[in-house]
Amino acid sequence: MFWESRDKQSDACAFLVSGSDVYSYADVFKIGDDFFRGDGGSVCLIACDRSVQTVAAYLGCLRQSIVPILVDAGLSVDLINDMANQYQADTILHSRRLETNDYRNDGTFGFFNVYRAKNPTDVLMNDQLRLVLPTSGSTGDPKCVRLDSENIDSCTKEIVRYLNLDGNRISISSLPFHYTYGLSVLHCVLETRSKMVLTDLSLIDKEFWALLEQHQVTDFSGVPFMFEVLRRIKLSPTILINLKCVTQAGGRLDIKHTEHFANLFSENDISYFTMYGQTEASPRISYVPPENALAKLGSVGIALDIGRFYTDALDCVSEGELIYEGPNVCMGYAYNREDLSKPDSNKGVLKTGDIATIDNEGFATIVGRKKRFVKVYGSSVNLDDLESKLKGKSFDTAVIGRDEKIIVLTVDDAIAEIKNYLYSFVNFPTRAIKIIKIDEINYSSVGKPDYASMAKEYL
């Protein structure tokens, strides 16, 4: 596994920290091992940032057979406490001070404050369990995914294969590690024993792009929101010369942006991959090979070689729920400590909840989310499709709804234009639609529209 020591590569440079600090694999392994060896309990909740301490803590857990639960360091202290209590974590690592009656402060680990449970639980866990990841890492929702070693290892090796990664590559921490996509990027770096530049900077910071130039970064990963920002930034010739691979996942990127980046990166001999996945799949399900990027615009690609997908339609390819089978499908969900003892309930089969079609070359296209369909005057309305149509007309919107009510949230002043466009094609009474001008659309810390918070505020 990538978290095991490899003698010939242990002294290789692993992590370049903003500034001048450099850590080898041996350094990072030792930091984690020294802290957790014999004193970590069985479950550790890590409030993640994109630092070497987070990486060392995560690897220390894996190497010492402690199950890490990775959460967003930006969560409120109350939500961190709730999560820790829900899973009866033996240890909490957090950069902030926690006020809790259930844990005692036990010093520090780097800049982390260390908290130990005053009354550790005796609830045993499934001995195959390796990692617990929240399905919504930025909201404090206790629903988590249970992953075993084969889930993580099989998916990581397959991503390394189709991206053609090797030990000469240099990545940058453009995505959070509590987020399954960002974590998978870290896994690939560890698997190939390549390098990663660690920074909490975002791509709107000039210093972020300076780091790409300084360290000759070859691999960049982002979610749709980041690529929308990227369209307004002119990448320097130096960055384009160094880049070898760019990946996009974490949701649907508008087709016009996909086409722009497919052309831009192709012209600069950079491989551009649109990818699709879920936390439940560790996290990858499919990808679009660069040579198909333009011909298959809008598609999420072909299934990983280690698995297969099909729809629940009678012919297995027409519109229906997309179902994926493979060794990277998680063991199941958890909501509390007791659930960590459960066996594998999925048996390698994942019902994605996404509605899709599959063409005769095996490329899937997502047309909506099962839970993002509402009934309006007897008609089934796909909120994702509605939002996609509006964005296709360059309206900056988010669409939320429930049965008999649809709300279009927009930061644009073009209310009349949006209304006229919507009314030109909807096939149900337009009084079910309300358009609201807002200051900004809510996004989660990983750049996805936060429909839950917007629904709570406006529905």
C-alpha positions as CSV (number, residue, x, y, z in Angstrom):
1,M,0.0,0.0,0.0
2,F,1.2,3.6,-0.6
3,W,1.4,4.2,3.2
4,E,4.0,1.5,3.6
5,S,7.7,2.2,3.7
6,R,9.8,1.6,0.6
7,D,13.4,1.6,1.4
8,K,14.7,2.8,-2.0
9,Q,12.3,5.7,-2.0
10,S,12.1,6.7,1.6
11,D,14.6,9.6,1.3
12,A,12.9,11.0,-1.9
13,C,11.6,14.5,-1.6
14,A,7.8,14.3,-0.9
15,F,6.4,17.6,0.2
16,L,7.4,21.2,-0.6
17,V,5.9,23.6,1.8
18,S,5.2,27.2,0.9
19,G,8.5,28.9,1.6
20,S,11.6,26.7,1.9
21,D,10.7,23.6,4.0
22,V,11.2,20.3,2.3
23,Y,10.1,16.9,3.7
24,S,11.0,13.4,2.5
25,Y,8.8,10.4,2.7
26,A,10.9,9.1,5.6
27,D,10.4,12.4,7.4
28,V,6.6,12.4,7.1
29,F,6.3,8.7,8.0
30,K,8.5,9.2,11.1
31,I,6.5,12.2,12.3
32,G,3.2,10.3,12.1
33,D,4.6,7.1,13.5
34,D,6.3,8.7,16.4
35,F,3.1,10.4,17.5
36,F,0.6,7.6,17.0
37,R,2.7,4.5,17.9
38,G,1.0,2.8,20.9
39,D,-1.1,5.9,21.9
40,G,-3.7,6.7,19.3
41,G,-6.7,4.6,20.3
42,S,-8.6,3.2,17.4
43,V,-10.4,6.3,15.9
44,C,-8.8,9.7,15.3
45,L,-10.8,12.7,14.1
46,I,-8.5,15.0,12.1
47,A,-9.6,18.6,11.3
48,C,-7.7,18.9,8.0
49,D,-6.0,21.7,6.3
50,R,-3.4,21.4,3.5
51,S,-0.3,21.2,5.7
52,V,2.4,18.6,6.2
53,Q,1.0,18.0,9.8
54,T,-2.3,16.9,8.3
55,V,-0.6,14.6,5.9
56,A,1.7,13.2,8.6
57,A,-1.3,12.6,10.9
58,Y,-3.3,10.9,8.2
59,L,-0.4,8.6,7.3
60,G,0.4,7.9,10.9
61,C,-3.2,6.7,11.4
62,L,-3.0,4.4,8.4
63,R,0.4,3.0,9.3
64,Q,-0.5,2.4,13.0
65,S,-3.9,0.8,12.2
66,I,-5.9,3.7,13.5
67,V,-9.0,4.7,11.6
68,P,-8.9,8.4,10.6
69,I,-12.1,10.5,10.2
70,L,-11.2,13.5,8.0
71,V,-13.2,16.7,8.4
72,D,-13.0,20.3,7.4
73,A,-10.9,22.4,9.8
74,G,-13.3,25.2,8.9
75,L,-16.2,23.5,10.7
76,S,-17.4,25.2,13.8
77,V,-16.1,24.0,17.2
78,D,-19.7,22.8,18.0
79,L,-19.9,20.7,14.8
80,I,-16.4,19.2,15.5
81,N,-17.5,18.2,19.0
82,D,-20.7,16.7,17.7
83,M,-18.9,14.7,15.1
84,A,-16.3,13.5,17.7
85,N,-19.0,12.4,20.1
86,Q,-21.1,10.8,17.4
87,Y,-18.2,8.5,16.5
88,Q,-16.7,8.4,20.0
89,A,-13.3,9.3,18.6
90,D,-10.4,8.4,20.9
91,T,-8.3,11.3,19.7
92,I,-9.1,14.7,18.1
93,L,-6.5,16.8,16.3
94,H,-7.5,20.4,15.7
95,S,-5.6,23.7,15.3
96,R,-8.2,25.5,17.4
97,R,-8.9,25.1,21.1
98,L,-12.0,23.0,21.9
99,E,-14.2,23.4,24.9
100,T,-15.5,20.0,25.7
101,N,-16.3,18.0,28.8
102,D,-15.6,14.7,27.1
103,Y,-12.0,15.3,26.1
104,R,-8.9,16.5,27.8
105,N,-6.2,18.5,26.3
106,D,-3.1,16.4,25.9
107,G,-0.5,18.7,24.4
108,T,0.3,19.4,20.8
109,F,1.3,17.7,17.6
110,G,2.9,20.3,15.4
111,F,0.4,23.1,15.4
112,F,-2.5,20.7,16.2
113,N,-4.0,20.7,19.7
114,V,-4.4,17.1,20.8
115,Y,-7.5,16.0,22.7
116,R,-7.9,12.5,24.2
117,A,-11.2,10.9,25.2
118,K,-11.7,10.9,29.0
119,N,-13.7,7.7,28.8
120,P,-12.7,5.7,25.6
121,T,-15.3,3.4,24.2
122,D,-14.9,-0.3,24.1
123,V,-17.0,-0.7,20.9
124,L,-15.0,-2.8,18.5
125,M,-14.7,-2.0,14.8
126,N,-14.6,-4.1,11.6
127,D,-11.0,-5.0,11.3
128,Q,-11.1,-4.3,7.5
129,L,-12.1,-0.7,8.0
130,R,-9.3,1.7,7.0
131,L,-10.8,5.2,6.5
132,V,-14.0,7.1,7.3
133,L,-14.9,10.1,5.1
134,P,-17.9,12.4,5.4
135,T,-20.2,12.5,2.4
136,S,-20.6,16.2,2.9
137,G,-17.3,17.2,4.5
138,S,-18.2,20.9,4.9
139,T,-21.5,20.7,6.7
140,G,-20.9,18.6,9.7
141,D,-23.4,16.0,8.6
142,P,-22.5,12.8,10.5
143,K,-23.2,10.6,7.5
144,C,-19.9,9.0,6.5
145,V,-18.5,6.5,4.0
146,R,-16.6,3.4,5.3
147,L,-13.6,2.4,3.2
148,D,-11.2,-0.5,3.3
149,S,-7.7,-1.0,2.0
150,E,-8.8,-2.6,-1.3
151,N,-11.2,0.3,-2.0
152,I,-8.5,2.9,-1.6
153,D,-5.6,0.9,-3.2
154,S,-7.5,-0.4,-6.3
155,C,-8.8,3.1,-7.1
156,T,-5.5,4.8,-6.6
157,K,-3.6,2.4,-8.8
158,E,-6.3,2.7,-11.6
159,I,-6.1,6.5,-11.5
160,V,-2.3,6.4,-11.6
161,R,-2.6,4.1,-14.7
162,Y,-5.0,6.1,-16.8
163,L,-3.4,9.5,-15.9
164,N,0.0,7.9,-16.7
165,L,1.5,9.3,-13.5
166,D,5.1,8.6,-12.4
167,G,7.6,9.7,-9.8
168,N,8.8,12.6,-11.8
169,R,5.5,14.5,-11.5
170,I,4.9,17.5,-9.2
171,S,1.3,18.3,-7.9
172,I,-0.1,21.1,-5.9
173,S,-2.7,21.0,-3.1
174,S,-5.4,22.9,-4.9
175,L,-8.1,20.9,-3.2
176,P,-8.8,20.1,0.5
177,F,-7.7,16.8,1.9
178,H,-11.0,16.2,3.7
179,Y,-12.6,16.2,0.3
180,T,-12.5,12.9,-1.5
181,Y,-11.2,14.3,-4.8
182,G,-8.4,16.2,-3.0
183,L,-7.5,13.1,-1.0
184,S,-7.3,11.0,-4.1
185,V,-4.8,13.4,-5.6
186,L,-2.7,13.0,-2.4
187,H,-3.1,9.2,-2.7
188,C,-1.7,9.3,-6.3
189,V,1.3,11.3,-5.2
190,L,2.0,8.8,-2.4
191,E,1.5,5.8,-4.7
192,T,4.0,7.2,-7.3
193,R,6.4,8.7,-4.7
194,S,6.2,11.9,-6.6
195,K,6.2,15.5,-5.1
196,M,3.4,17.8,-3.9
197,V,3.5,21.5,-3.1
198,L,1.5,22.1,0.1
199,T,-0.3,25.4,0.3
200,D,-3.6,26.7,1.7
201,L,-3.6,29.4,-0.9
202,S,-6.5,29.5,-3.4
203,L,-6.2,30.1,-7.1
204,I,-7.4,33.7,-6.7
205,D,-4.2,34.4,-4.9
206,K,-1.3,35.6,-7.1
207,E,1.1,33.7,-4.8
208,F,-0.6,30.4,-5.8
209,W,0.4,30.8,-9.4
210,A,3.8,31.9,-8.4
211,L,4.2,28.6,-6.6
212,L,3.2,26.7,-9.8
213,E,6.0,28.6,-11.6
214,Q,8.6,28.3,-8.9
215,H,8.2,24.5,-8.4
216,Q,7.5,23.7,-12.0
217,V,4.2,22.0,-11.2
218,T,3.2,19.4,-13.7
219,D,-0.3,18.4,-12.4
220,F,-3.3,20.5,-11.5
221,S,-6.8,19.4,-10.3
222,G,-9.9,21.4,-9.9
223,V,-13.7,21.5,-9.5
224,P,-16.1,23.3,-11.8
225,F,-16.1,26.6,-9.8
226,M,-12.3,26.7,-10.0
227,F,-12.3,26.3,-13.8
228,E,-14.9,29.1,-14.1
229,V,-12.4,31.3,-12.2
230,L,-9.6,30.0,-14.3
231,R,-11.3,31.3,-17.5
232,R,-10.7,34.8,-16.2
233,I,-7.0,34.2,-15.5
234,K,-4.4,34.1,-18.2
235,L,-2.0,31.3,-17.5
236,S,1.6,32.2,-18.0
237,P,3.7,30.5,-20.8
238,T,5.9,29.1,-18.0
239,I,3.0,27.4,-16.3
240,L,1.7,26.0,-19.6
241,I,5.1,24.7,-20.5
242,N,5.5,22.8,-17.2
243,L,2.0,21.4,-17.0
244,K,1.5,17.8,-18.2
245,C,-1.9,16.9,-16.9
246,V,-5.1,18.8,-15.8
247,T,-8.1,17.0,-14.2
248,Q,-11.6,18.2,-13.6
249,A,-14.1,16.5,-11.4
250,G,-16.5,17.3,-8.5
251,G,-19.5,18.1,-10.6
252,R,-20.6,19.2,-14.1
253,L,-18.6,21.9,-15.8
254,D,-20.5,23.8,-18.4
255,I,-19.9,22.5,-21.9
256,K,-18.5,25.8,-23.2
257,H,-15.9,25.8,-20.5
258,T,-15.0,22.2,-21.1
259,E,-14.5,22.9,-24.8
260,H,-12.4,25.9,-24.0
261,F,-10.0,24.0,-21.8
262,A,-9.9,20.9,-24.0
263,N,-8.7,23.2,-26.8
264,L,-6.3,25.3,-24.7
265,F,-4.6,22.3,-23.1
266,S,-4.5,20.3,-26.3
267,E,-2.8,23.2,-28.1
268,N,-0.1,23.2,-25.3
269,D,0.3,19.4,-25.3
270,I,-1.3,19.0,-21.9
271,S,-3.6,16.0,-21.1
272,Y,-7.0,17.2,-20.0
273,F,-9.3,14.7,-18.2
274,T,-12.9,15.2,-17.3
275,M,-13.7,12.7,-14.5
276,Y,-16.7,11.6,-12.5
277,G,-16.9,9.9,-9.2
278,Q,-18.3,9.8,-5.6
279,T,-16.9,9.4,-2.2
280,E,-18.6,6.0,-2.2
281,A,-16.3,4.9,-5.0
282,S,-13.0,5.9,-3.4
283,P,-13.7,8.2,-5.4
284,R,-13.4,7.5,-9.1
285,I,-16.0,5.9,-11.4
286,S,-15.2,7.1,-14.9
287,Y,-13.1,9.5,-17.0
288,V,-13.0,11.0,-20.5
289,P,-9.6,10.3,-22.3
290,P,-8.1,13.5,-23.7
291,E,-8.4,12.3,-27.2
292,N,-12.2,12.1,-26.8
293,A,-12.6,15.4,-24.9
294,L,-14.1,17.3,-27.8
295,A,-16.1,14.5,-29.4
296,K,-17.7,13.6,-26.1
297,L,-18.4,17.0,-24.7
298,G,-20.9,16.7,-21.8
299,S,-20.0,13.1,-21.1
300,V,-18.5,11.8,-17.8
301,G,-16.6,9.2,-19.8
302,I,-16.0,5.5,-19.7
303,A,-15.9,3.3,-16.6
304,L,-12.6,2.5,-14.9
305,D,-11.0,-0.7,-16.2
306,I,-11.3,-2.2,-12.7
307,G,-15.1,-1.9,-12.9
308,R,-18.2,-1.4,-15.1
309,F,-21.3,0.7,-15.1
310,Y,-24.8,0.4,-16.5
311,T,-28.2,2.0,-16.0
312,D,-31.3,0.4,-14.4
313,A,-33.2,0.7,-17.7
314,L,-34.3,-2.5,-19.3
315,D,-31.5,-2.3,-21.9
316,C,-28.9,-1.1,-19.3
317,V,-28.0,2.0,-21.4
318,S,-31.1,4.1,-21.8
319,E,-31.9,6.8,-19.3
320,G,-32.0,5.5,-15.7
321,E,-30.1,5.4,-12.5
322,L,-26.3,4.8,-13.1
323,I,-25.1,1.8,-11.3
324,Y,-21.3,1.0,-10.8
325,E,-19.6,-2.2,-9.8
326,G,-16.0,-2.5,-8.8
327,P,-13.5,-3.2,-6.0
328,N,-13.4,0.5,-5.1
329,V,-17.0,0.6,-4.0
330,C,-17.1,1.4,-0.3
331,M,-18.2,-0.9,2.5
332,G,-21.3,1.2,3.2
333,Y,-22.3,4.2,5.4
334,A,-21.9,5.1,9.0
335,Y,-23.7,7.5,11.3
336,N,-22.1,6.7,14.6
337,R,-19.4,4.5,16.3
338,E,-21.5,1.4,16.3
339,D,-21.8,1.5,12.5
340,L,-18.0,1.2,12.3
341,S,-18.3,-2.5,13.3
342,K,-20.6,-3.3,10.4
343,P,-19.5,-5.6,7.6
344,D,-19.4,-4.7,3.9
345,S,-23.0,-4.0,2.9
346,N,-22.5,-2.9,-0.7
347,K,-20.6,-6.0,-2.0
348,G,-19.0,-4.0,-4.7
349,V,-22.2,-2.5,-6.1
350,L,-23.0,1.3,-5.9
351,K,-26.3,2.9,-6.9
352,T,-25.0,6.4,-7.7
353,G,-28.3,8.3,-7.5
354,D,-27.4,10.0,-10.8
355,I,-29.7,9.6,-13.8
356,A,-27.6,8.9,-17.0
357,T,-27.6,7.4,-20.4
358,I,-24.7,5.3,-21.9
359,D,-23.9,5.5,-25.7
360,N,-22.8,2.7,-27.9
361,E,-19.1,3.4,-27.2
362,G,-19.6,3.1,-23.4
363,F,-19.5,6.8,-22.6
364,A,-22.0,7.9,-19.9
365,T,-23.8,11.3,-19.8
366,I,-25.4,12.4,-16.5
367,V,-28.7,14.1,-17.1
368,G,-29.7,14.8,-13.5
369,R,-29.7,13.7,-9.9
370,K,-32.4,11.4,-8.6
371,K,-33.0,13.7,-5.6
372,R,-32.8,16.8,-7.8
373,F,-36.1,16.0,-9.5
374,V,-39.3,17.7,-8.3
375,K,-42.9,17.3,-9.4
376,V,-44.6,20.5,-10.6
377,Y,-48.3,20.3,-11.7
378,G,-47.8,16.6,-12.6
379,S,-44.6,17.2,-14.6
380,S,-41.2,15.8,-13.5
381,V,-38.7,18.7,-13.5
382,N,-34.9,18.1,-13.5
383,L,-33.5,21.0,-11.5
384,D,-29.9,20.3,-12.8
385,D,-31.1,20.4,-16.4
386,L,-32.9,23.7,-15.7
387,E,-29.8,25.2,-14.1
388,S,-27.6,23.9,-17.0
389,K,-29.8,25.6,-19.6
390,L,-29.6,28.9,-17.7
391,K,-25.8,28.7,-17.4
392,G,-25.7,27.8,-21.1
393,K,-27.1,31.3,-21.7
394,S,-24.5,32.8,-19.4
395,F,-26.9,33.5,-16.5
396,D,-25.1,33.0,-13.2
397,T,-27.8,31.0,-11.3
398,A,-28.5,28.2,-8.9
399,V,-31.8,26.4,-9.0
400,I,-33.5,24.9,-6.0
401,G,-37.0,23.5,-5.4
402,R,-39.5,21.2,-3.9
403,D,-42.7,19.7,-5.3
404,E,-44.9,22.5,-6.8
405,K,-42.2,25.2,-6.3
406,I,-39.0,26.1,-8.1
407,I,-36.7,29.0,-7.2
408,V,-34.1,30.4,-9.4
409,L,-31.4,32.3,-7.5
410,T,-29.2,34.7,-9.5
411,V,-26.6,37.3,-9.0
412,D,-27.4,38.8,-12.3
413,D,-29.6,41.9,-12.8
414,A,-31.2,40.4,-15.9
415,I,-34.4,39.1,-14.1
416,A,-36.6,39.9,-17.1
417,E,-34.3,38.1,-19.5
418,I,-34.1,35.0,-17.3
419,K,-37.9,35.0,-16.9
420,N,-38.5,35.3,-20.6
421,Y,-36.0,32.5,-21.4
422,L,-37.5,30.2,-18.8
423,Y,-41.0,30.9,-20.0
424,S,-40.0,30.1,-23.5
425,F,-39.5,26.4,-22.9
426,V,-41.1,25.2,-19.6
427,N,-44.1,22.9,-20.0
428,F,-45.9,23.7,-16.8
429,P,-47.6,26.8,-15.3
430,T,-44.9,29.5,-14.8
431,R,-46.5,30.6,-11.5
432,A,-44.6,27.7,-10.0
433,I,-41.3,29.6,-10.7
434,K,-39.9,32.4,-8.6
435,I,-36.7,34.3,-9.5
436,I,-34.8,35.9,-6.6
437,K,-31.8,38.3,-7.0
438,I,-29.1,37.5,-4.4
439,D,-25.7,38.9,-3.6
440,E,-23.8,35.7,-4.0
441,I,-24.4,32.0,-4.6
442,N,-23.4,29.8,-1.7
443,Y,-20.6,27.4,-2.4
444,S,-19.1,24.7,-0.1
445,S,-15.4,24.8,0.9
446,V,-14.7,22.4,-2.1
447,G,-16.4,24.7,-4.6
448,K,-19.7,22.9,-5.1
449,P,-23.0,24.8,-5.0
450,D,-24.4,24.5,-1.5
451,Y,-28.0,23.7,-2.4
452,A,-28.8,22.6,1.2
453,S,-28.0,26.0,2.7
454,M,-29.7,27.9,-0.1
455,A,-32.8,25.7,0.2
456,K,-32.9,26.3,4.0
457,E,-32.7,30.1,3.4
458,Y,-35.0,30.5,0.4
459,L,-37.4,27.6,0.1
